[in-house]
């Protein structure tokens, strides 16, 4: 089996692209000033299936992280929730609920793909 993570253009990021919220990549930027590498998970999946892999599991990961990294006005409270390691069932439940809702509908941070080579 192979484990691969890839970025998914979420509805939030797609909206921000349409609104022009991201700066255009300057061709003069050196590699020490640019660190992000993003892949479209659908294209990764298509490429791997063409090579004989079969998708076994897919899951969006990091809804809270995705939202806090994209919306500066709510970053602080979401960062506190993201970092929470306490024992409160209420806070843990809130964290799970928000993460699940955000993942499935709006702002997941990345996509986990588990594939198996078919023989």
MMTF fields as JSON, N, C-alpha, C and O atoms, coordinates in Angstrom:
{
  "mmtfVersion": "1.0.0",
  "mmtfProducer": "UNKNOWN",
  "numBonds": 475,
  "numAtoms": 476,
  "numGroups": 119,
  "numChains": 1,
  "numModels": 1,
  "chainsPerModel": [1],
  "groupsPerChain": [119],
  "chainIdList": ["A"],
  "bondAtomList": [4, 2, 8, 6, 12, 10, 16, 14, 20, 18, 24, 22, 28, 26, 32, 30, 36, 34, 40, 38, 44, 42, 48, 46, 52, 50, 56, 54, 60, 58, 64, 62, 68, 66, 72, 70, 76, 74, 80, 78, 84, 82, 88, 86, 92, 90, 96, 94, 100, 98, 104, 102, 108, 106, 112, 110, 116, 114, 120, 118, 124, 122, 128, 126, 132, 130, 136, 134, 140, 138, 144, 142, 148, 146, 152, 150, 156, 154, 160, 158, 164, 162, 168, 166, 172, 170, 176, 174, 180, 178, 184, 182, 188, 186, 192, 190, 196, 194, 200, 198, 204, 202, 208, 206, 212, 210, 216, 214, 220, 218, 224, 222, 228, 226, 232, 230, 236, 234, 240, 238, 244, 242, 248, 246, 252, 250, 256, 254, 260, 258, 264, 262, 268, 266, 272, 270, 276, 274, 280, 278, 284, 282, 288, 286, 292, 290, 296, 294, 300, 298, 304, 302, 308, 306, 312, 310, 316, 314, 320, 318, 324, 322, 328, 326, 332, 330, 336, 334, 340, 338, 344, 342, 348, 346, 352, 350, 356, 354, 360, 358, 364, 362, 368, 366, 372, 370, 376, 374, 380, 378, 384, 382, 388, 386, 392, 390, 396, 394, 400, 398, 404, 402, 408, 406, 412, 410, 416, 414, 420, 418, 424, 422, 428, 426, 432, 430, 436, 434, 440, 438, 444, 442, 448, 446, 452, 450, 456, 454, 460, 458, 464, 462, 468, 466, 472, 470],
  "bondOrderList": [1, 1, 1, 1, 1, 1, 1, 1, 1, 1, 1, 1, 1, 1, 1, 1, 1, 1, 1, 1, 1, 1, 1, 1, 1, 1, 1, 1, 1, 1, 1, 1, 1, 1, 1, 1, 1, 1, 1, 1, 1, 1, 1, 1, 1, 1, 1, 1, 1, 1, 1, 1, 1, 1, 1, 1, 1, 1, 1, 1, 1, 1, 1, 1, 1, 1, 1, 1, 1, 1, 1, 1, 1, 1, 1, 1, 1, 1, 1, 1, 1, 1, 1, 1, 1, 1, 1, 1, 1, 1, 1, 1, 1, 1, 1, 1, 1, 1, 1, 1, 1, 1, 1, 1, 1, 1, 1, 1, 1, 1, 1, 1, 1, 1, 1, 1, 1, 1],
  "groupList": [{"groupName": "UNK", "atomNameList": ["N", "CA", "C", "O"], "elementList": ["N", "C", "C", "O"], "formalChargeList": [0, 0, 0, 0], "bondAtomList": [1, 0, 2, 1, 3, 2], "bondOrderList": [1, 1, 2], "singleLetterCode": "X", "chemCompType": "L-PEPTIDE LINKING"}],
  "groupTypeList": [0, 0, 0, 0, 0, 0, 0, 0, 0, 0, 0, 0, 0, 0, 0, 0, 0, 0, 0, 0, 0, 0, 0, 0, 0, 0, 0, 0, 0, 0, 0, 0, 0, 0, 0, 0, 0, 0, 0, 0, 0, 0, 0, 0, 0, 0, 0, 0, 0, 0, 0, 0, 0, 0, 0, 0, 0, 0, 0, 0, 0, 0, 0, 0, 0, 0, 0, 0, 0, 0, 0, 0, 0, 0, 0, 0, 0, 0, 0, 0, 0, 0, 0, 0, 0, 0, 0, 0, 0, 0, 0, 0, 0, 0, 0, 0, 0, 0, 0, 0, 0, 0, 0, 0, 0, 0, 0, 0, 0, 0, 0, 0, 0, 0, 0, 0, 0, 0, 0],
  "groupIdList": [1, 2, 3, 4, 5, 6, 7, 8, 9, 10, 11, 12, 13, 14, 15, 16, 17, 18, 19, 20, 21, 22, 23, 24, 25, 26, 27, 28, 29, 30, 31, 32, 33, 34, 35, 36, 37, 38, 39, 40, 41, 42, 43, 44, 45, 46, 47, 48, 49, 50, 51, 52, 53, 54, 55, 56, 57, 58, 59, 60, 61, 62, 63, 64, 65, 66, 67, 68, 69, 70, 71, 72, 73, 74, 75, 76, 77, 78, 79, 80, 81, 82, 83, 84, 85, 86, 87, 88, 89, 90, 91, 92, 93, 94, 95, 96, 97, 98, 99, 100, 101, 102, 103, 104, 105, 106, 107, 108, 109, 110, 111, 112, 113, 114, 115, 116, 117, 118, 119],
  "secStructList": [7, 3, 3, 3, 3, 3, 7, 7, 7, 7, 2, 2, 2, 2, 2, 2, 2, 2, 6, 6, 7, 1, 7, 7, 7, 7, 6, 6, 7, 7, 4, 4, 4, 7, 7, 7, 7, 7, 7, 7, 2, 2, 2, 2, 2, 2, 2, 2, 2, 2, 6, 6, 3, 3, 3, 3, 3, 3, 3, 3, 3, 7, 2, 2, 2, 2, 2, 2, 2, 2, 7, 4, 4, 4, 2, 2, 2, 2, 2, 2, 2, 2, 2, 7, 7, 1, 7, 7, 2, 2, 2, 2, 2, 2, 2, 2, 2, 2, 2, 2, 2, 2, 2, 2, 2, 6, 7, 7, 1, 3, 3, 3, 3, 3, 3, 3, 3, 7, 7],
  "xCoordList": [0.843, 0.0, 0.881, 2.015, 0.34, 1.062, 0.213, -1.006, 0.853, 0.182, 0.621, 1.817, -0.322, 0.007, -0.902, -2.108, -0.352, -1.181, -1.115, -0.068, -2.22, -2.267, -3.273, -4.243, -3.041, -3.922, -5.154, -5.088, -6.266, -7.514, -7.97, -8.004, -8.32, -8.853, -10.233, -11.227, -10.297, -11.551, -12.437, -11.95, -13.728, -14.602, -14.088, -14.189, -13.539, -13.008, -11.837, -11.808, -10.893, -9.734, -10.162, -9.647, -11.088, -11.565, -12.221, -12.032, -12.991, -13.607, -12.541, -12.639, -11.518, -10.451, -9.67, -9.212, -9.519, -8.853, -9.686, -9.149, -11.005, -11.89, -11.908, -12.058, -11.755, -11.754, -10.379, -10.223, -9.389, -8.045, -7.31, -6.502, -7.579, -6.979, -5.543, -4.85, -5.086, -3.731, -2.857, -3.279, -1.641, -0.742, -0.301, -0.178, -0.071, 0.442, 1.904, 2.626, 2.329, 3.706, 4.609, 4.438, 5.556, 6.521, 7.626, 8.208, 7.916, 8.929, 10.313, 11.193, 10.513, 11.819, 11.98, 13.035, 10.958, 11.048, 12.031, 11.948, 12.95, 13.919, 13.322, 12.365, 13.884, 13.344, 13.37, 12.576, 14.256, 14.277, 13.147, 12.972, 12.383, 11.257, 9.908, 8.861, 9.93, 8.691, 8.804, 9.744, 7.847, 7.988, 6.833, 6.958, 5.731, 4.548, 4.567, 4.979, 4.11, 3.947, 2.57, 2.277, 1.736, 0.358, 0.027, 0.408, -0.689, -1.138, -2.657, -3.26, -3.263, -4.692, -4.896, -4.455, -5.557, -5.668, -6.392, -6.106, -7.323, -8.041, -7.092, -7.202, -6.169, -5.192, -4.201, -3.829, -3.766, -2.871, -3.545, -2.928, -4.801, -5.543, -5.655, -5.442, -5.985, -6.095, -4.758, -4.723, -3.661, -2.339, -1.968, -1.44, -2.245, -1.903, -2.794, -2.329, -4.064, -4.948, -4.486, -4.582, -3.995, -3.476, -2.254, -1.982, -1.513, -0.34, -0.7, 0.184, -2.001, -2.432, -2.802, -3.06, -2.834, -3.23, -4.742, -5.389, -5.299, -6.731, -6.932, -6.284, -7.831, -8.128, -8.792, -9.776, -8.256, -8.824, -9.46, -10.398, -8.955, -9.469, -9.128, -8.043, -10.071, -9.871, -10.5, -11.636, -9.772, -10.312, -9.701, -8.483, -10.563, -10.097, -9.571, -10.127, -8.514, -7.858, -7.673, -7.334, -7.896, -7.519, -8.444, -7.987, -9.736, -10.688, -10.435, -10.499, -10.148, -9.868, -8.598, -8.56, -7.565, -6.317, -6.552, -6.06, -7.291, -7.565, -8.255, -7.899, -9.237, -9.962, -9.115, -9.104, -8.404, -7.605, -6.473, -6.095, -5.936, -4.856, -5.352, -4.572, -6.628, -7.164, -7.951, -8.122, -8.428, -9.266, -8.631, -8.815, -7.885, -7.106, -7.961, -7.514, -9.182, -10.014, -10.45, -10.827, -10.407, -10.789, -9.64, -9.847, -8.437, -7.286, -7.014, -6.77, -7.049, -6.676, -7.546, -7.004, -8.884, -9.675, -9.565, -9.577, -9.457, -9.315, -7.954, -7.835, -6.923, -5.596, -5.639, -5.043, -6.346, -6.469, -7.194, -6.796, -8.241, -8.974, -8.112, -8.106, -7.393, -6.515, -5.425, -5.083, -4.89, -3.798, -4.283, -3.466, -5.583, -6.113, -5.765, -6.0, -5.204, -4.838, -5.379, -4.938, -6.33, -6.897, -7.847, -7.949, -8.548, -9.419, -10.908, -11.731, -11.269, -12.677, -13.388, -13.026, -14.408, -15.183, -15.953, -16.168, -16.369, -17.09, -16.197, -16.615, -14.972, -14.053, -13.621, -13.542, -13.342, -12.972, -14.111, -13.878, -15.338, -16.497, -16.675, -16.957, -16.508, -16.603, -15.527, -15.793, -14.325, -13.212, -13.508, -13.315, -13.971, -14.295, -15.411, -15.31, -16.475, -17.622, -17.211, -17.554, -16.478, -16.062, -15.126, -15.24, -14.204, -13.26, -13.991, -13.695, -14.933, -15.675, -16.512, -16.503, -17.235, -18.083, -17.225, -17.546, -16.13, -15.274, -14.609, -14.459, -14.219, -13.585, -14.532, -14.17, -15.733, -16.647, -17.243, -17.75, -17.188, -17.923, -17.177, -17.627, -16.045, -15.601, -14.1, -13.638, -13.328, -11.961, -10.909, -9.963, -11.03, -10.029, -8.623, -8.427, -7.645, -6.26, -5.599, -4.82, -5.899, -5.329, -6.189, -7.132, -5.845, -6.587, -5.631, -4.532, -6.067, -5.317, -5.849, -7.052, -4.943, -5.305, -4.515, -3.298, -5.196, -4.529, -4.879, -6.049, -3.835, -4.019, -3.267, -2.307, -3.714, -3.054, -2.787, -3.638, -1.59, -1.234, -1.959, -1.812, -2.741, -3.467, -2.527, -1.806, -2.534, -1.629, -2.391, -1.8],
  "yCoordList": [-1.189, 0.0, 1.242, 1.223, 2.306, 3.566, 4.623, 4.661, 5.467, 6.561, 7.85, 8.088, 8.677, 9.912, 11.017, 10.81, 12.166, 13.297, 14.349, 14.559, 14.997, 16.015, 17.093, 16.824, 18.287, 19.411, 19.315, 18.894, 19.707, 19.743, 21.19, 21.862, 21.686, 23.029, 23.068, 22.727, 23.479, 23.491, 24.647, 25.572, 24.608, 25.724, 27.066, 28.079, 27.084, 28.333, 28.844, 30.018, 27.991, 28.419, 28.805, 29.773, 28.062, 28.398, 29.769, 30.534, 30.087, 31.414, 32.497, 33.541, 32.248, 33.235, 33.448, 34.558, 32.405, 32.549, 33.456, 34.364, 33.211, 34.029, 35.487, 36.388, 35.712, 37.086, 37.747, 38.914, 37.005, 37.558, 37.761, 38.682, 36.921, 37.07, 36.566, 36.882, 35.801, 35.271, 36.069, 36.368, 36.416, 37.125, 36.179, 34.969, 36.765, 35.966, 35.634, 36.424, 34.486, 34.063, 34.892, 34.912, 35.564, 36.376, 35.458, 34.704, 35.512, 34.639, 34.875, 34.023, 36.016, 36.346, 35.855, 36.064, 35.207, 34.709, 33.54, 32.614, 33.607, 32.514, 31.418, 31.654, 30.229, 29.082, 29.27, 28.64, 30.116, 30.323, 31.249, 31.44, 31.824, 32.677, 32.028, 32.602, 30.849, 30.15, 28.72, 28.007, 28.302, 26.996, 26.046, 24.854, 26.523, 25.673, 24.866, 25.346, 23.627, 22.771, 22.142, 21.475, 22.338, 21.845, 21.029, 21.371, 19.949, 19.087, 18.984, 19.022, 18.855, 18.604, 17.107, 16.304, 16.721, 15.299, 14.516, 13.337, 15.16, 14.454, 14.084, 13.004, 14.985, 14.691, 13.627, 12.747, 13.702, 12.684, 11.318, 10.339, 11.254, 10.003, 9.467, 8.278, 10.332, 9.921, 9.375, 8.348, 10.066, 9.629, 8.267, 7.406, 8.075, 6.809, 5.664, 4.532, 5.949, 4.907, 4.485, 3.311, 5.426, 5.112, 4.188, 3.418, 4.274, 3.421, 2.08, 1.273, 1.84, 0.548, 0.527, -0.542, 1.691, 1.74, 1.867, 2.455, 1.316, 1.411, 2.116, 1.783, 3.086, 3.826, 2.905, 2.232, 2.879, 2.076, 2.947, 2.516, 4.178, 5.038, 6.48, 6.777, 7.371, 8.802, 9.555, 9.275, 10.505, 11.285, 12.682, 12.841, 13.688, 15.062, 15.211, 14.637, 15.972, 16.13, 17.617, 18.408, 17.983, 19.305, 20.45, 21.483, 20.296, 21.374, 22.625, 23.73, 22.476, 23.649, 24.335, 25.559, 23.556, 24.132, 24.851, 25.962, 24.231, 24.863, 26.207, 27.168, 26.282, 27.532, 28.581, 29.744, 28.18, 29.167, 29.738, 30.898, 28.929, 29.406, 30.308, 31.081, 30.226, 30.997, 32.244, 33.153, 32.3, 33.434, 34.091, 33.634, 35.164, 35.807, 36.304, 36.273, 36.762, 37.351, 36.35, 36.758, 35.064, 34.063, 33.107, 32.065, 33.475, 32.603, 32.378, 31.242, 33.418, 33.292, 32.294, 31.394, 32.422, 31.433, 30.019, 29.04, 29.919, 28.592, 27.986, 26.769, 28.83, 28.321, 27.732, 26.686, 28.404, 27.889, 26.536, 25.613, 26.432, 25.177, 24.097, 22.945, 24.474, 23.548, 22.99, 21.809, 23.844, 23.463, 22.771, 22.23, 22.774, 22.253, 20.78, 19.942, 20.487, 19.102, 18.72, 17.74, 19.497, 19.247, 18.066, 17.305, 17.926, 16.767, 17.074, 16.168, 18.326, 18.704, 18.01, 18.187, 17.215, 16.538, 17.541, 17.315, 18.655, 19.685, 20.294, 20.422, 20.666, 21.269, 20.24, 20.549, 19.021, 17.966, 17.683, 17.478, 17.675, 17.456, 18.574, 18.326, 19.819, 20.973, 20.89, 21.128, 20.552, 20.442, 19.363, 19.593, 18.2, 17.121, 17.546, 17.34, 18.138, 18.554, 19.582, 19.445, 20.613, 21.644, 21.083, 21.412, 20.237, 19.658, 18.803, 18.882, 17.995, 17.119, 17.939, 17.667, 18.939, 19.773, 20.541, 20.601, 21.129, 21.916, 21.037, 21.437, 19.844, 18.936, 18.561, 18.597, 18.205, 17.666, 18.728, 18.407, 19.969, 20.936, 22.181, 22.848, 22.523, 23.88, 24.127, 24.747, 23.67, 24.198, 23.181, 23.552, 21.947, 20.96, 21.37, 22.022, 20.986, 21.348, 20.456, 20.944, 19.162, 18.256, 17.009, 16.798, 16.201, 14.962, 13.786, 13.78, 12.795, 11.555, 10.542, 10.295, 9.963, 8.927, 7.665, 7.721, 6.542, 5.248, 4.424, 4.185, 3.995, 3.256, 1.938, 1.788, 0.991, -0.315, -0.624, -0.411, -1.131, -1.516, -2.796, -3.811, -2.748, -3.925, -4.764, -4.232, -6.068, -6.948, -7.736, -8.522],
  "zCoordList": [0.0, 0.0, 0.0, 0.478, -0.539, -0.565, 0.129, -0.041, 0.899, 1.59, 0.93, 0.765, 0.554, -0.146, 0.379, 0.515, 0.671, 1.062, -0.03, -0.642, -0.266, -1.304, -0.923, -0.214, -1.387, -1.117, -1.987, -3.142, -1.424, -2.18, -2.242, -1.211, -3.41, -3.53, -2.891, -3.532, -1.641, -0.902, -1.363, -2.013, -1.037, -1.401, -0.873, -1.565, 0.344, 0.891, 0.052, -0.316, -0.248, -1.052, -2.471, -3.032, -3.043, -4.385, -4.404, -5.35, -3.366, -3.257, -3.139, -3.784, -2.312, -2.145, -3.441, -3.713, -4.231, -5.527, -6.428, -7.062, -6.486, -7.325, -6.889, -7.714, -5.59, -5.071, -5.171, -4.812, -5.655, -5.816, -4.495, -4.37, -3.524, -2.198, -2.102, -1.134, -3.066, -3.034, -3.992, -5.109, -3.567, -4.489, -5.608, -5.416, -6.767, -7.871, -7.603, -6.993, -8.052, -7.878, -8.77, -9.989, -8.175, -8.905, -9.408, -8.628, -10.682, -11.26, -10.663, -10.789, -10.019, -9.449, -8.014, -7.415, -7.447, -6.074, -6.045, -6.851, -5.105, -4.968, -4.097, -3.359, -4.183, -3.458, -1.951, -1.252, -1.419, 0.03, 0.492, 1.695, -0.428, -0.057, -0.354, -0.055, -0.934, -1.259, -0.763, -1.115, 0.054, 0.706, 0.457, 0.737, -0.052, -0.165, -1.449, -2.505, -1.331, -2.494, -2.383, -1.391, -3.362, -3.291, -4.528, -5.647, -4.297, -5.383, -5.347, -4.274, -6.496, -6.588, -6.376, -7.198, -5.289, -4.966, -6.064, -6.273, -6.762, -7.827, -8.974, -9.555, -9.289, -10.337, -9.874, -10.651, -8.6, -8.044, -8.115, -8.534, -7.709, -7.739, -9.166, -9.402, -10.103, -11.502, -12.018, -12.696, -11.696, -12.147, -11.557, -12.261, -10.269, -9.622, -10.104, -10.238, -10.364, -10.907, -12.298, -12.658, -13.066, -14.407, -14.316, -15.237, -13.186, -12.978, -12.338, -12.052, -12.112, -11.59, -10.118, -9.565, -9.469, -8.063, -7.953, -8.82, -6.887, -6.628, -5.284, -4.292, -5.271, -4.047, -3.026, -3.335, -1.829, -0.745, 0.335, 1.006, 0.507, 1.578, 1.246, 0.748, 1.53, 1.302, 2.462, 2.844, 3.023, 4.138, 4.146, 4.059, 4.252, 4.427, 5.852, 6.788, 6.01, 7.305, 7.621, 6.741, 8.868, 9.358, 9.02, 8.532, 9.266, 8.988, 9.797, 9.259, 11.078, 11.913, 11.425, 11.303, 11.147, 10.65, 9.324, 9.125, 8.427, 7.143, 7.293, 6.611, 8.178, 8.37, 9.077, 8.673, 10.132, 10.872, 10.026, 10.191, 9.125, 8.259, 7.14, 6.582, 6.803, 5.678, 6.086, 5.274, 7.326, 7.749, 8.974, 10.102, 8.736, 9.8, 10.962, 12.109, 10.685, 11.738, 12.808, 13.907, 12.516, 13.524, 13.863, 14.485, 13.446, 13.671, 15.15, 15.557, 15.957, 17.375, 18.142, 18.784, 18.098, 18.844, 18.271, 19.016, 16.951, 16.353, 16.675, 16.816, 16.793, 17.165, 18.571, 18.827, 19.485, 20.855, 20.856, 21.567, 20.068, 19.978, 19.309, 19.743, 18.264, 17.55, 18.48, 18.406, 19.346, 20.256, 21.531, 22.277, 21.797, 23.059, 23.262, 22.391, 24.426, 24.774, 26.154, 26.753, 26.646, 27.97, 27.996, 27.034, 29.127, 29.333, 29.231, 29.366, 28.995, 28.94, 27.778, 26.615, 28.117, 27.078, 26.224, 25.034, 26.839, 26.1, 25.013, 23.863, 25.381, 24.412, 23.372, 22.183, 23.822, 22.873, 21.893, 20.702, 22.402, 21.543, 20.539, 19.367, 21.001, 20.114, 19.028, 17.849, 19.447, 18.503, 17.447, 16.253, 17.886, 16.946, 16.001, 14.791, 16.541, 15.735, 14.687, 13.513, 15.108, 14.162, 13.106, 11.925, 13.533, 12.588, 11.559, 10.366, 12.004, 11.102, 10.122, 8.921, 10.625, 9.763, 8.767, 7.58, 9.254, 8.367, 7.31, 6.156, 7.72, 6.763, 5.65, 4.475, 6.015, 5.023, 4.112, 3.038, 4.521, 3.725, 3.274, 2.342, 3.903, 3.62, 3.547, 2.589, 4.516, 4.602, 5.023, 5.718, 4.643, 5.039, 4.637, 3.612, 5.447, 5.204, 4.151, 3.332, 4.163, 3.17, 3.041, 3.804, 2.071, 1.804, 1.965, 1.41, 2.731, 2.894, 1.89, 1.818, 1.121, 0.147, 0.483, 0.659, 0.57, 0.737, -0.49, -0.789, -1.194, -2.438, -2.377, -1.622, -3.177, -3.246, -4.704, -5.567, -4.966, -6.324, -6.674, -5.993, -7.739, -8.205, -9.058, -9.902, -8.84, -9.617, -10.641, -11.381]
}
